[in-house]
Amino acid sequence: MKIYNSLTRTKEDFIPLKEGKVGIYVCGPTVYDEPHIGHARSAYIFDVIRRYLSGKYEVKFVRNVTDVDDKIIDKAKKESKTAEEVSKKYLDSYHEDMDLLGIGSPDKEPLATEYIPKIVKFIGILIEKGCAYESAGDVYFDIKKAKDYGKLSNQNIEKMEAPVRVAAGQAKKDPLDFALWKKAKEGEPSWDSPWGAGRPGWHIECSAMSSDILGDEFDIHGGGVDLIFPHHENEIAQSEGAGKAFARYWMHNGLLTIDNEKMAKSLGNFISIKDFMLKHKDADYLKLLFLNTHYRHPVDYTEERIQEMKAQKERFVIMLEKIERIKGRKVTGAQGHRVKELEEYERNFEEAMEDDFNMPLALSSLFEMVNYTNKNIDDAKIALESKKILLKLSTIFGLELKNKGTLDLPAKVESLIKERDEARTKKDYKRSDDIRKKLSDMGVILEDTKEGTVWRKEL
């Protein structure tokens, strides 16, 4: 198995630190607003990676929550609430949305506010090692003490510019030095520390959490490509400064745009997860959109593409419904040798996933299997084996391919189908077409087969 390591910028053989076990740490949400479909992409991609690896290893998956931060404090002021109330509100919303999308919960979900004592201890180690310094109640990481700073983002420290100007009252040694501990301001949440009341900086929480839960060295650290600099770069500097080996493989997912523009409320193209589900009512459309693009590449969301994803899902559902109709047929071994074709599609799926989780290629192998199955749908052995493989592999993608309601037809629909059959028998094709259209308006799609008229509900 190969994984593209953002640190070395090459595909590397994946060799877990401990045989049979994999530790994964992914940067989770800063809970100050409603989760949007960009958040959904990162959460979904690493959920798929976790699902796939869980079939081979014992996986420990950690996704943190930043529940104290400048953005949370600013939102609390705007909403006349406490920072704790704001973070709880939006964390609850995040959990609800992950459930809506069918994205699994992490094995551990540490909160920054739960880790204050361990964060303080971590900062103390950095000060002892000469990698950090206190300045008027703040504590900064000394960027000049970082070994190979910029190696993840492929930047030269000598050519870097400070991401922000040094604010009045800050006494940094270097404009690039970043905060490990922030002195408390009036009305802001704070905790006691050897340097006075304050709260942790953003970067330090991930170093403290990951090392505490997964150990000083672990297998995979993931997140969005936007976190490479400065967040992940600073995590490496802190952790290595504290004498920890830290993450062996770095994985980053590409970002999401809307109609080729960055998503922003100011542009009016902000799509929350709840808004998406309210409109489309099916998480699989969003998941298929993500699966059609390699996880490392950017993906563009358009309503036209969502309709394409709806059509893709229909291909799976229609095949499964056809297979349901042949359940009662006798399964013979006459065409058994052709079942081996299905095993090849399954191998292709696995080979694609083993090559840096190439989800588009893995997905294409499923569609190739659908095409093959449809051509051989009269062979019950092929059909039933195809269904078994499809449902197993689609579970890795977290797709919900169940029929959305082909049982217990309302009497009115049953009656219309019967009436249409009678019209066709009498060659009253205009009446037959009128009934088909009426059923279509009701969301019922008909298919005329040699076994008679069958139907399915529109997705």
C-alpha positions as CSV (number, residue, x, y, z in Angstrom):
1,M,0.0,0.0,0.0
2,K,1.3,3.5,-0.9
3,I,0.3,6.8,0.6
4,Y,1.3,10.3,-0.7
5,N,3.2,11.9,2.1
6,S,2.9,15.7,2.0
7,L,6.1,15.9,4.0
8,T,8.3,14.2,1.5
9,R,6.0,15.1,-1.5
10,T,6.3,11.5,-2.7
11,K,4.2,8.3,-2.6
12,E,5.7,6.0,0.0
13,D,5.1,2.4,1.1
14,F,2.8,2.6,4.1
15,I,4.4,0.7,7.0
16,P,2.6,1.2,10.3
17,L,4.6,2.0,13.4
18,K,3.1,-1.0,15.2
19,E,2.3,-4.2,13.2
20,G,-1.4,-4.6,12.7
21,K,-2.3,-1.2,14.3
22,V,-2.7,2.3,12.8
23,G,-3.0,5.6,14.7
24,I,-4.7,8.5,12.8
25,Y,-5.0,12.1,14.0
26,V,-7.2,14.5,12.0
27,C,-7.7,18.2,12.7
28,G,-11.4,18.7,13.4
29,P,-13.6,21.7,13.6
30,T,-13.3,25.1,15.3
31,V,-16.8,25.3,16.5
32,Y,-18.0,28.9,16.0
33,D,-20.5,28.5,13.0
34,E,-22.7,26.1,11.1
35,P,-20.7,23.3,9.4
36,H,-20.6,23.6,5.6
37,I,-20.0,21.2,2.8
38,G,-16.3,22.1,2.7
39,H,-16.1,20.7,6.3
40,A,-18.0,17.7,5.0
41,R,-15.4,16.9,2.4
42,S,-12.5,16.6,4.9
43,A,-14.6,14.6,7.4
44,Y,-15.8,12.3,4.7
45,I,-12.5,11.6,3.0
46,F,-10.8,10.6,6.3
47,D,-13.9,8.6,7.2
48,V,-13.4,6.6,4.0
49,I,-9.7,6.2,4.7
50,R,-10.5,5.0,8.2
51,R,-13.1,2.5,6.9
52,Y,-10.8,1.1,4.4
53,L,-7.8,0.7,6.8
54,S,-10.2,-0.8,9.4
55,G,-10.5,-3.8,7.1
56,K,-6.8,-4.5,7.4
57,Y,-5.7,-3.0,10.8
58,E,-6.9,-2.1,14.2
59,V,-7.4,1.6,13.7
60,K,-7.4,4.3,16.4
61,F,-8.9,7.4,14.9
62,V,-8.7,10.8,16.7
63,R,-10.4,14.0,15.6
64,N,-10.0,17.0,17.8
65,V,-12.3,19.9,18.5
66,T,-11.1,23.5,19.0
67,D,-13.6,24.9,21.5
68,V,-11.7,28.0,22.6
69,D,-10.4,30.4,20.0
70,D,-10.5,34.0,18.8
71,K,-13.4,33.2,16.4
72,I,-15.4,31.6,19.1
73,I,-14.9,34.5,21.5
74,D,-15.8,37.0,18.7
75,K,-19.0,35.1,17.9
76,A,-19.9,35.0,21.6
77,K,-19.7,38.8,21.8
78,K,-21.9,39.1,18.7
79,E,-24.5,36.7,20.1
80,S,-24.3,38.0,23.7
81,K,-23.4,34.5,24.9
82,T,-20.5,32.9,26.7
83,A,-17.8,31.2,24.6
84,E,-18.7,27.9,26.2
85,E,-22.4,28.4,25.0
86,V,-21.3,29.1,21.5
87,S,-18.8,26.2,21.3
88,K,-21.4,23.8,22.6
89,K,-24.1,25.0,20.2
90,Y,-21.9,24.6,17.1
91,L,-20.3,21.3,18.3
92,D,-23.8,19.9,18.7
93,S,-24.6,21.1,15.2
94,Y,-21.4,19.5,13.9
95,H,-22.4,16.2,15.4
96,E,-25.9,16.4,14.0
97,D,-24.5,17.1,10.6
98,M,-22.1,14.2,10.7
99,D,-25.0,11.9,11.6
100,L,-27.0,13.4,8.7
101,L,-24.2,12.5,6.3
102,G,-23.6,9.1,7.9
103,I,-20.0,9.9,8.8
104,G,-18.7,7.8,11.6
105,S,-17.7,9.2,15.0
106,P,-14.0,9.2,15.9
107,D,-12.6,6.8,18.5
108,K,-11.5,9.9,20.5
109,E,-12.7,13.4,20.2
110,P,-10.6,15.6,22.6
111,L,-11.7,19.1,23.3
112,A,-9.1,21.9,23.8
113,T,-10.6,23.0,27.0
114,E,-10.3,19.5,28.5
115,Y,-6.5,19.5,27.7
116,I,-5.5,22.8,29.4
117,P,-3.3,21.1,32.1
118,K,-1.5,18.9,29.6
119,I,-1.1,21.9,27.2
120,V,0.4,23.9,30.0
121,K,2.8,21.0,30.8
122,F,3.8,20.8,27.1
123,I,4.5,24.5,26.9
124,G,6.7,24.1,30.1
125,I,8.8,21.5,28.3
126,L,9.3,23.8,25.4
127,I,10.5,26.6,27.7
128,E,12.8,24.2,29.5
129,K,14.3,23.1,26.2
130,G,14.9,26.7,25.1
131,C,12.4,26.6,22.3
132,A,9.9,29.0,23.8
133,Y,9.9,32.1,25.9
134,E,7.5,34.1,28.1
135,S,6.8,37.7,27.3
136,A,4.5,39.9,29.4
137,G,2.1,37.0,30.1
138,D,2.2,35.5,26.6
139,V,4.4,32.6,25.6
140,Y,5.8,32.3,22.1
141,F,7.6,29.6,20.2
142,D,11.1,30.7,19.1
143,I,11.0,30.0,15.4
144,K,14.8,30.2,15.1
145,K,15.0,27.1,17.3
146,A,12.9,25.0,15.0
147,K,14.8,22.5,12.9
148,D,14.1,22.7,9.2
149,Y,11.1,25.0,9.7
150,G,9.2,25.1,6.5
151,K,9.9,21.5,5.4
152,L,6.2,20.6,5.2
153,S,5.1,23.7,3.3
154,N,8.3,23.7,1.3
155,Q,9.2,27.2,2.3
156,N,12.5,28.8,3.2
157,I,12.4,30.5,6.5
158,E,14.8,33.2,5.4
159,K,12.4,34.2,2.7
160,M,9.2,34.0,4.8
161,E,7.2,37.1,5.8
162,A,5.3,37.2,9.0
163,P,1.7,36.1,8.4
164,V,0.6,39.1,10.5
165,R,2.3,42.2,11.8
166,V,3.4,42.3,15.4
167,A,0.6,43.9,17.3
168,A,1.3,46.7,19.8
169,G,2.2,45.3,23.2
170,Q,3.6,42.1,21.7
171,A,7.3,41.5,22.5
172,K,8.3,38.8,20.0
173,K,11.9,38.0,19.3
174,D,10.9,37.4,15.6
175,P,7.7,38.4,13.7
176,L,7.3,34.7,12.8
177,D,7.2,33.5,16.4
178,F,3.8,32.2,17.2
179,A,1.7,32.1,20.4
180,L,1.6,29.0,22.6
181,W,-0.2,30.8,25.4
182,K,-2.2,34.0,25.2
183,K,-2.6,36.4,28.2
184,A,-6.2,36.8,29.3
185,K,-8.1,39.8,28.2
186,E,-11.0,41.2,30.2
187,G,-14.1,39.2,29.8
188,E,-12.5,36.3,27.9
189,P,-12.3,32.7,29.1
190,S,-9.0,32.0,30.9
191,W,-7.2,29.4,32.9
192,D,-4.3,29.6,35.4
193,S,-0.8,28.9,34.3
194,P,2.8,29.6,35.5
195,W,2.7,32.7,33.2
196,G,-0.6,34.0,34.5
197,A,-4.2,33.6,33.5
198,G,-4.7,33.0,29.8
199,R,-5.6,30.4,27.2
200,P,-3.7,28.2,24.7
201,G,-2.8,29.1,21.2
202,W,-4.4,27.1,18.3
203,H,-1.4,25.1,17.2
204,I,-0.2,23.8,20.6
205,E,-3.5,21.9,21.4
206,C,-3.0,19.5,18.5
207,S,0.6,18.7,19.5
208,A,-0.5,18.0,23.1
209,M,-3.6,16.0,22.2
210,S,-2.1,13.8,19.5
211,S,1.0,12.8,21.5
212,D,-1.1,12.1,24.6
213,I,-3.6,9.8,22.8
214,L,-1.5,8.3,20.1
215,G,2.0,8.6,21.5
216,D,5.1,10.7,20.7
217,E,5.2,9.1,17.3
218,F,2.2,7.9,15.3
219,D,1.2,6.9,11.8
220,I,-1.0,9.4,10.0
221,H,-1.7,13.1,10.5
222,G,-4.5,14.5,8.3
223,G,-6.4,17.6,7.5
224,G,-7.2,20.1,4.7
225,V,-4.5,21.5,2.5
226,D,-5.2,24.9,3.9
227,L,-3.8,23.7,7.3
228,I,-0.3,22.9,5.9
229,F,0.9,26.4,6.8
230,P,1.0,27.7,9.4
231,H,-0.9,25.2,11.5
232,H,0.7,21.9,10.6
233,E,4.1,23.5,10.1
234,N,3.9,24.8,13.6
235,E,2.7,21.5,15.1
236,I,5.9,19.9,13.7
237,A,8.1,22.7,15.2
238,Q,6.4,22.3,18.6
239,S,6.5,18.5,18.7
240,E,10.0,18.1,17.5
241,G,11.1,21.0,19.8
242,A,9.7,18.9,22.7
243,G,11.7,15.9,21.5
244,K,8.9,14.0,19.9
245,A,9.2,12.2,16.6
246,F,5.5,13.1,15.7
247,A,3.7,12.0,12.6
248,R,5.2,9.6,10.0
249,Y,2.8,10.3,7.1
250,W,1.0,13.6,6.4
251,M,-2.2,13.5,4.3
252,H,-4.0,16.6,3.1
253,N,-7.3,16.8,1.2
254,G,-8.0,19.4,-1.4
255,L,-10.4,22.2,-0.9
256,L,-14.0,22.7,-2.2
257,T,-15.2,25.6,-4.3
258,I,-18.7,26.6,-5.4
259,D,-19.0,27.3,-9.2
260,N,-15.2,27.8,-9.2
261,E,-15.3,30.4,-6.4
262,K,-14.2,30.2,-2.8
263,M,-17.2,29.6,-0.6
264,A,-18.0,32.6,1.6
265,K,-21.1,34.1,3.2
266,S,-20.2,37.5,1.7
267,L,-20.4,35.9,-1.8
268,G,-23.8,34.4,-1.1
269,N,-22.6,30.9,-2.0
270,F,-22.2,29.4,1.5
271,I,-23.9,26.0,1.6
272,S,-24.3,24.5,5.1
273,I,-24.6,20.7,5.4
274,K,-28.2,21.2,6.7
275,D,-29.1,23.3,3.7
276,F,-27.7,20.7,1.3
277,M,-29.7,17.9,3.0
278,L,-32.8,20.0,3.2
279,K,-32.6,20.5,-0.6
280,H,-31.4,17.2,-1.9
281,K,-32.3,14.8,1.0
282,D,-29.6,12.3,0.1
283,A,-26.0,12.5,1.4
284,D,-24.9,10.0,-1.3
285,Y,-25.0,12.8,-3.9
286,L,-22.4,14.8,-2.0
287,K,-20.3,11.7,-1.3
288,L,-20.3,10.7,-4.9
289,L,-19.2,14.2,-5.8
290,F,-16.2,13.8,-3.5
291,L,-15.5,10.3,-4.7
292,N,-15.2,11.4,-8.3
293,T,-12.2,13.6,-7.6
294,H,-8.9,12.4,-6.0
295,Y,-8.8,13.4,-2.4
296,R,-5.7,15.5,-2.9
297,H,-7.2,17.6,-5.6
298,P,-9.7,20.5,-5.4
299,V,-13.3,19.7,-6.1
300,D,-15.9,22.2,-7.6
301,Y,-19.5,22.0,-6.4
302,T,-22.2,22.9,-8.9
303,E,-25.9,22.0,-8.9
304,E,-25.4,20.5,-12.4
305,R,-22.8,18.1,-11.0
306,I,-25.1,17.1,-8.1
307,Q,-27.7,16.1,-10.8
308,E,-24.9,14.0,-12.4
309,M,-24.3,12.3,-9.0
310,K,-28.0,11.6,-8.7
311,A,-27.8,9.8,-12.0
312,Q,-24.7,7.9,-10.9
313,K,-26.5,6.7,-7.8
314,E,-29.5,5.6,-9.9
315,R,-27.2,3.3,-11.8
316,F,-26.5,1.4,-8.6
317,V,-30.1,1.4,-7.3
318,I,-31.6,0.3,-10.6
319,M,-29.2,-2.7,-10.8
320,L,-30.0,-3.7,-7.3
321,E,-33.7,-3.5,-8.0
322,K,-33.3,-5.7,-11.0
323,I,-31.5,-8.2,-8.9
324,E,-34.3,-8.1,-6.3
325,R,-36.7,-9.3,-9.1
326,I,-34.7,-12.4,-9.9
327,K,-34.3,-13.6,-6.3
328,G,-36.7,-16.5,-6.9
329,R,-34.9,-17.9,-9.9
330,K,-32.9,-21.1,-9.8
331,V,-29.2,-20.4,-9.4
332,T,-27.2,-22.8,-11.6
333,G,-23.4,-23.2,-11.9
334,A,-23.5,-23.3,-15.7
335,Q,-22.1,-19.8,-16.0
336,G,-20.0,-20.0,-12.8
337,H,-16.7,-19.3,-14.6
338,R,-18.1,-15.8,-15.5
339,V,-18.4,-14.9,-11.8
340,K,-14.6,-14.6,-11.8
341,E,-15.0,-11.4,-13.8
342,L,-16.7,-9.9,-10.7
343,E,-13.7,-10.9,-8.6
344,E,-11.5,-8.9,-11.0
345,Y,-13.6,-5.8,-10.4
346,E,-13.2,-6.3,-6.6
347,R,-9.4,-6.6,-7.1
348,N,-9.4,-3.5,-9.2
349,F,-11.2,-1.6,-6.4
350,E,-8.7,-2.8,-3.8
351,E,-5.7,-2.0,-6.0
352,A,-7.0,1.6,-6.6
353,M,-7.5,2.1,-2.8
354,E,-4.0,0.7,-2.1
355,D,-2.6,3.3,-4.5
356,D,-2.9,6.4,-2.3
357,F,-6.7,5.9,-1.8
358,N,-7.5,6.5,-5.5
359,M,-11.3,6.7,-4.9
360,P,-12.3,7.8,-8.4
361,L,-10.6,4.7,-9.9
362,A,-12.1,2.5,-7.2
363,L,-15.5,4.0,-8.0
364,S,-15.1,3.4,-11.7
365,S,-14.5,-0.3,-11.0
366,L,-17.9,-0.4,-9.3
367,F,-19.5,1.1,-12.4
368,E,-17.7,-1.3,-14.7
369,M,-19.1,-4.1,-12.5
370,V,-22.6,-2.6,-12.9
371,N,-22.3,-2.6,-16.7
372,Y,-21.1,-6.2,-16.7
373,T,-23.9,-7.3,-14.4
374,N,-26.6,-5.5,-16.4
375,K,-25.4,-7.4,-19.5
376,N,-25.6,-10.7,-17.7
377,I,-28.6,-9.9,-15.4
378,D,-30.3,-13.2,-16.5
379,D,-27.6,-15.2,-14.9
380,A,-28.8,-15.3,-11.3
381,K,-25.4,-16.4,-10.0
382,I,-23.7,-13.4,-11.5
383,A,-26.4,-11.0,-10.3
384,L,-26.5,-12.2,-6.7
385,E,-22.7,-12.2,-6.4
386,S,-22.5,-8.7,-7.9
387,K,-25.0,-7.5,-5.4
388,K,-23.0,-9.0,-2.5
389,I,-19.7,-7.4,-3.8
390,L,-21.4,-4.0,-4.5
391,L,-22.9,-3.7,-1.0
392,K,-19.7,-4.8,0.7
393,L,-17.5,-2.2,-1.2
394,S,-20.1,0.6,-1.1
395,T,-19.9,0.3,2.7
396,I,-16.3,1.4,2.5
397,F,-17.6,4.5,0.8
398,G,-20.4,4.9,3.3
399,L,-23.0,4.9,0.5
400,E,-26.6,4.0,1.3
401,L,-27.8,2.1,-1.8
402,K,-31.0,0.7,-0.4
403,N,-34.2,0.9,-2.3
404,K,-36.1,4.0,-1.2
405,G,-39.5,2.5,-1.1
406,T,-40.5,-0.2,-3.5
407,L,-42.7,-2.0,-1.0
408,D,-46.3,-1.5,-0.1
409,L,-47.5,0.5,-3.1
410,P,-50.5,2.7,-2.3
411,A,-53.6,1.3,-3.7
412,K,-54.0,4.2,-6.1
413,V,-50.6,3.5,-7.8
414,E,-51.3,-0.2,-7.9
415,S,-54.6,0.5,-9.6
416,L,-53.0,2.8,-12.2
417,I,-50.4,0.3,-13.1
418,K,-53.1,-2.4,-13.6
419,E,-55.1,0.0,-15.7
420,R,-52.1,0.8,-17.8
421,D,-51.4,-2.9,-18.4
422,E,-55.0,-3.3,-19.6
423,A,-54.7,-0.3,-21.9
424,R,-51.6,-1.8,-23.4
425,T,-53.3,-5.1,-23.9
426,K,-56.0,-3.3,-25.9
427,K,-53.4,-1.3,-27.8
428,D,-54.7,1.9,-26.4
429,Y,-51.2,3.5,-26.3
430,K,-52.4,7.0,-25.7
431,R,-54.1,6.0,-22.5
432,S,-51.1,3.9,-21.6
433,D,-48.8,7.0,-22.1
434,D,-51.1,9.2,-20.1
435,I,-51.0,6.8,-17.1
436,R,-47.2,6.6,-17.4
437,K,-47.0,10.4,-17.2
438,K,-49.4,10.5,-14.3
439,L,-47.3,8.0,-12.4
440,S,-44.1,9.9,-13.3
441,D,-45.6,13.0,-11.8
442,M,-46.1,11.0,-8.6
443,G,-42.5,10.0,-8.6
444,V,-43.0,6.5,-9.9
445,I,-40.9,5.3,-12.8
446,L,-42.0,2.3,-14.8
447,E,-39.9,-0.2,-16.7
448,D,-41.5,-2.6,-19.2
449,T,-39.6,-6.0,-19.1
450,K,-40.3,-9.4,-20.7
451,E,-41.5,-10.4,-17.2
452,G,-44.1,-7.6,-17.1
453,T,-44.2,-4.0,-15.9
454,V,-41.9,-3.2,-12.9
455,W,-41.5,0.1,-11.1
456,R,-39.3,2.1,-8.8
457,K,-39.5,5.3,-6.9
458,E,-37.6,8.2,-8.3
459,L,-34.6,9.1,-6.1
